[in-house]
Amino acid sequence: MDVLESEYRERFEATVLPHLDAAFNLARWLLRNPADAQDVSQEAFLRAYRFFPGFRAGNARAWLLQIVRNCCYTFLQKQNVFEDVGEIEDAALPVEKHTPESLALANADRARLASALQDLPAGFREILVLRELEGCSYKEIAAITGRPIGTVMSALARARQQLRNSLAQPRQVEARREL
């Protein structure tokens, strides 16, 4: 019996544990709290371990992220802060030499982006995190969220547009102040 449990654990560790960072990252963005994200990630890994015998060789990352997503929304429902996840091109600035000024500007841009991403509705935020931060394919996102690929693609386009609008708005206000 110990040999079987050892083989099971080794297979789980080889298949699922490499995606630990992706699981925590998704939980952190969905829950907006690192401590809660750690707790929910652990719960998701326990569930994944318990149900691993039912996993049939497929995309372990998508399978795990789906469990994480479900755990996050269950946690939010219990906390009464559940957000509706119904229907729902970044321009990279060239970085010059690393001067104190350029580093300060980069940090400010990073903070603005993180804030704008936090302000997006949960459905948009989850799709952007899965696509842009975790590098999931449309097919993987569809499997994780349980939505058709076409819906994922249109929601991603709308999420990008809303993020773009959110990031452009403060710059317009700053430009008016300078005049």
C-alpha positions as CSV (number, residue, x, y, z in Angstrom):
1,M,0.0,0.0,0.0
2,D,2.8,2.4,0.8
3,V,4.4,1.8,-2.6
4,L,1.1,2.8,-4.3
5,E,0.7,5.9,-2.2
6,S,4.3,6.8,-2.9
7,E,3.8,6.5,-6.7
8,Y,0.5,8.4,-6.5
9,R,2.2,11.3,-4.6
10,E,5.2,11.3,-6.9
11,R,3.0,11.5,-10.0
12,F,0.9,14.3,-8.4
13,E,4.1,16.2,-7.5
14,A,5.5,15.8,-11.0
15,T,2.2,16.8,-12.7
16,V,0.6,19.4,-10.6
17,L,3.2,21.1,-8.3
18,P,5.0,22.9,-11.1
19,H,1.9,25.0,-11.4
20,L,1.9,26.2,-7.8
21,D,3.0,29.8,-8.7
22,A,0.3,30.1,-11.4
23,A,-2.3,28.9,-8.9
24,F,-1.3,31.4,-6.3
25,N,-1.1,34.2,-8.9
26,L,-4.6,33.6,-10.1
27,A,-5.9,33.4,-6.6
28,R,-4.1,36.6,-5.6
29,W,-5.7,38.5,-8.5
30,L,-9.2,37.1,-7.9
31,L,-9.2,37.5,-4.2
32,R,-7.2,40.8,-4.1
33,N,-5.5,39.6,-0.8
34,P,-2.2,37.6,-0.6
35,A,-3.1,36.0,2.7
36,D,-6.5,34.8,1.4
37,A,-4.8,33.7,-1.8
38,Q,-2.4,31.5,0.1
39,D,-5.2,29.9,2.1
40,V,-7.3,29.3,-1.0
41,S,-4.4,28.0,-3.0
42,Q,-3.6,25.4,-0.3
43,E,-7.3,24.4,-0.2
44,A,-7.2,24.0,-4.0
45,F,-4.1,21.9,-3.8
46,L,-5.7,19.6,-1.2
47,R,-8.7,19.2,-3.4
48,A,-6.5,18.5,-6.4
49,Y,-4.6,15.9,-4.5
50,R,-7.9,14.3,-3.2
51,F,-9.4,14.2,-6.8
52,F,-6.1,13.4,-8.6
53,P,-7.1,9.8,-9.3
54,G,-10.0,11.2,-11.5
55,F,-7.5,13.3,-13.5
56,R,-7.0,11.8,-16.9
57,A,-3.7,12.7,-18.6
58,G,-4.6,16.1,-20.0
59,N,-3.6,19.7,-19.3
60,A,-2.8,19.6,-15.6
61,R,-2.3,23.4,-15.5
62,A,-5.8,24.1,-16.8
63,W,-7.3,21.4,-14.5
64,L,-5.6,23.0,-11.5
65,L,-6.4,26.6,-12.4
66,Q,-10.1,25.5,-12.8
67,I,-10.0,24.1,-9.2
68,V,-8.3,27.3,-7.9
69,R,-10.9,29.5,-9.7
70,N,-13.7,27.5,-8.2
71,C,-12.2,27.6,-4.7
72,C,-11.8,31.4,-5.0
73,Y,-15.4,32.0,-5.9
74,T,-16.5,29.6,-3.2
75,F,-14.4,31.6,-0.7
76,L,-15.8,34.9,-2.0
77,Q,-19.4,33.6,-1.7
78,K,-18.8,32.6,1.9
79,Q,-17.3,36.1,2.6
80,N,-20.4,37.8,0.9
81,V,-18.1,39.6,-1.5
82,F,-18.9,37.5,-4.6
83,E,-18.6,39.4,-7.8
84,D,-20.6,38.6,-10.9
85,V,-18.4,36.9,-13.5
86,G,-21.0,36.9,-16.2
87,E,-20.5,38.3,-19.6
88,I,-17.9,40.4,-19.5
89,E,-2.9,46.0,-26.6
90,D,-1.0,47.1,-24.2
91,A,1.6,49.5,-25.6
92,A,4.9,48.8,-24.1
93,L,7.0,51.9,-23.6
94,P,10.6,51.6,-24.5
95,V,12.8,51.6,-21.4
96,E,15.8,53.8,-21.5
97,K,18.8,53.4,-19.3
98,H,18.0,52.5,-15.7
99,T,18.2,55.9,-14.1
100,P,16.5,56.8,-10.8
101,E,13.9,58.8,-12.8
102,S,13.2,55.9,-15.2
103,L,12.9,53.4,-12.3
104,A,10.5,55.8,-10.5
105,L,8.4,56.1,-13.6
106,A,8.4,52.4,-14.2
107,N,7.2,51.8,-10.6
108,A,4.5,54.4,-11.0
109,D,3.3,52.7,-14.3
110,R,3.4,49.3,-12.6
111,A,1.3,50.7,-9.7
112,R,-1.2,52.3,-12.1
113,L,-1.5,49.1,-14.1
114,A,-2.0,47.0,-10.9
115,S,-4.6,49.4,-9.7
116,A,-6.5,49.5,-13.0
117,L,-6.4,45.7,-13.1
118,Q,-7.8,45.5,-9.6
119,D,-10.7,47.8,-10.6
120,L,-11.8,45.6,-13.5
121,P,-14.9,43.4,-12.9
122,A,-14.0,39.9,-11.8
123,G,-14.7,38.2,-15.1
124,F,-12.5,40.6,-17.0
125,R,-9.7,40.5,-14.4
126,E,-9.7,36.7,-14.4
127,I,-9.5,36.4,-18.2
128,L,-6.7,39.0,-18.4
129,V,-4.7,37.3,-15.6
130,L,-5.0,33.9,-17.3
131,R,-4.1,35.2,-20.7
132,E,-1.5,37.9,-20.1
133,L,0.1,36.9,-16.8
134,E,-0.2,33.2,-17.0
135,G,0.1,32.8,-20.7
136,C,-2.9,30.4,-21.0
137,S,-4.3,29.7,-24.5
138,Y,-7.8,30.6,-25.4
139,K,-8.6,26.9,-25.2
140,E,-7.2,26.6,-21.7
141,I,-9.1,29.7,-20.6
142,A,-12.3,28.2,-22.0
143,A,-11.6,25.0,-20.1
144,I,-10.8,26.8,-16.8
145,T,-13.8,29.2,-16.9
146,G,-16.3,26.9,-18.6
147,R,-17.0,29.4,-21.3
148,P,-17.0,28.9,-25.1
149,I,-13.8,30.0,-26.9
150,G,-15.6,32.7,-28.8
151,T,-16.9,34.2,-25.5
152,V,-13.4,34.1,-24.1
153,M,-12.0,35.9,-27.1
154,S,-14.6,38.6,-27.0
155,A,-14.4,39.1,-23.2
156,L,-10.6,39.4,-23.5
157,A,-11.0,42.1,-26.1
158,R,-13.5,44.0,-24.0
159,A,-11.3,43.5,-20.9
160,R,-8.3,44.9,-22.7
161,Q,-10.3,47.9,-24.0
162,Q,-11.7,48.6,-20.5
163,L,-8.1,48.4,-19.1
164,R,-6.8,50.6,-21.8
165,N,-9.6,53.2,-21.1
166,S,-8.9,53.1,-17.4
167,L,-5.2,53.7,-18.0
168,A,-5.8,56.5,-20.5
169,Q,-8.2,58.4,-18.3
170,P,-5.7,59.7,-15.6
171,R,-3.3,60.7,-18.3
172,Q,-5.9,63.0,-19.8
173,V,-6.5,64.6,-16.5
174,E,-2.8,65.1,-15.9
175,A,-2.5,66.6,-19.4
176,R,-5.2,69.1,-18.6
177,R,-3.5,70.2,-15.4
178,E,-0.3,71.1,-17.3
179,L,-2.2,73.5,-19.6
